[in-house]
Amino acid sequence: MVPQLAVRSPSAVTDYFWAAYKVALAREPDEGGALSNLTFIRDGGDRKQMLRSMLESQEFKYLQ
């Protein structure tokens, strides 16, 4: 279950978040990743930075 956090423009952030996981990692977010990434965005982090971290992850490299 993905945690629901209060974030700026919740639907836009949530849509971006889900799409980033589906496109970059070809899966739905796990609870730990969801909590970490949504907290990062809620606390003012940049969505592009979040996506970059997914694209630089070992998991993404393994999928290539």
N, C-alpha and C positions, 0 to 999 in steps of 0.2 A: 504494500500500500504506500503510495507516494504521499508524503505529508503536504498539507495545505498551509502555506504561510502567507501572511499579509505582505504583499509586495506592491510596488508601484505598477499601475495598470495591470492588475492581476491576469486578465484574460490574454493580453498581448504577451506578457512575460511567460505565462504558462504555455501558450501556443508555441512561442519561440523555443522554449525549453524542451518540450516534447519533440518538436521537429528536429532540433539539434541532436538529440539522442537517436532518433530514428535514422537520420541521414548519416551522421558521423559514426555511430556505433552499431547501427542496424538492430537496435533493440529498444525496449522500453527501459526507463531509468529504474535502477534499484533504489531501495529506500535510503541507503547511505549516500549515494551519489545525488539523489534528489534533494536530500536535506542540505548537503554541502553546497550544491550549486544554487538552489533557491535562496539559501541564507546569504550567499555571496551577492546575488542580485539584489535581495532585499536591503542589504547593507550598503548599497550604492555601487556595487561592482558593475562593470561593463559587460553587456551580453556578448560582444565580440571577443572579449577576453575569456569568457566562459567557453565559447566555442573553440577558441584557439587552444585552450587547455585540453579539450577533448581530442582535438586533432594532433596534439603532441603527446598524447597518452600512449602507454605501452599497448593498451587494448586496441587502439586505432591502428598502430603499427603492425600488430599481429594480424589484423583483418586484411591488410594490404597483401 
